[in-house]
């Protein structure tokens, strides 16, 4: 069941979204050679504390029974890591890319967003990966204004990534979001079988975390033995961008932007 949100509830989600955006803006300043992802995690924890925001990632249960919960406030996934990387003290190097995903809850409502950042100068191929992934997110939000169902949007996302010679990672998808970070429906970045059978109507009040993950060489992924970090099978780079987006009678509204 998809829980539609009222304008008042969407306004509350915007508060959480603004703090997530503020946290990622702080992370952006730390994305320089020699910095480390643990520092990014500490900066985000401080911002969440300052706003009385509950971090949503810390303590998140592992999908494999008996394996450790997620230990940090951000997922920090470097280079071949796609998602769910654990922050650490390894210095970032010129030419690396780091995907940072974070979420928080304020007054009972959630926000969730991600960005992939270049560390110094990156190779043109890597810059193109970042551009294509961020453009895929942008085009999906724009398309929500005129598409009636999510499969129409997902098809555009998939086609754009393919046209650029890259791959949509299919193992992980976006999600509904509200009082819980992960609500129904699942929001794939491609036209999945499930979507064909049971499409999502883009009606006012639906709030989705849209999060395309794109890889340079393959859509196939593997999980490392820390039981969290997901990497590309070919160990080539991947990127991830995410916004929490509400459908309103006036069209799609991004909730995880820094300024209105
Ligand atoms: Mg998400």
Boltz pocket constraint, residues with backbone or C-beta under 6 A from the ligand:
constraints:
  - pocket:
      binder: B
      contacts: [[A, 112], [A, 113], [A, 173], [A, 174], [A, 175], [A, 209], [A, 211], [A, 242]]
      max_distance: 6.0
